[in-house]
Amino acid sequence: MIVYEDGCLLAGVDPKEVERIAKGIEKYAKQAQKLKITVFGGSSGTLRFDDNPTEAENRSIILAEMQGKWDGGCGAGWEDDDRILRGE
C-alpha cells in the first residue's frame, strides 16, 4: 500500500486516517482474494478524493493504492503539473 501524503494534504485529509482505512480495505481484499472473491475497484484498488466534481474531465486525487485483486474499470492515473497523482 502507498499513501500519497501530498495528495492527502491537498485534499485536507489526514494521511494517517487514509492509511488506516486503506490498510483495512487491503486486509479484506486480500482475504477475499484467498477465497477467490473479486473486489471491484478499477484495475487497481485506490482511495480517491473528488476535489472538483463539476469539471468535465474527472481528475480525482488518488490518496492511496492498495494491494489485492481488483476489477471494474481502467483505474488510470497520472501526475499533474504539480506532481499530484490524479485519476480518471
Sequence and secondary structure as in RCSB ss.txt:
>XXXX:A:sequence
MIVYEDGCLLAGVDPKEVERIAKGIEKYAKQAQKLKITVFGGSSGTLRFDDNPTEAENRSIILAEMQGKWDGGCG
AGWEDDDRILRGE
>XXXX:A:secstr
 EE HHHHHHHT  HHHHHHHHHHHHHHHHHHHHTT  EESSSSEEEEE S TTSSS  EEEEEEE S EESS  
 EEE TTS EEE 
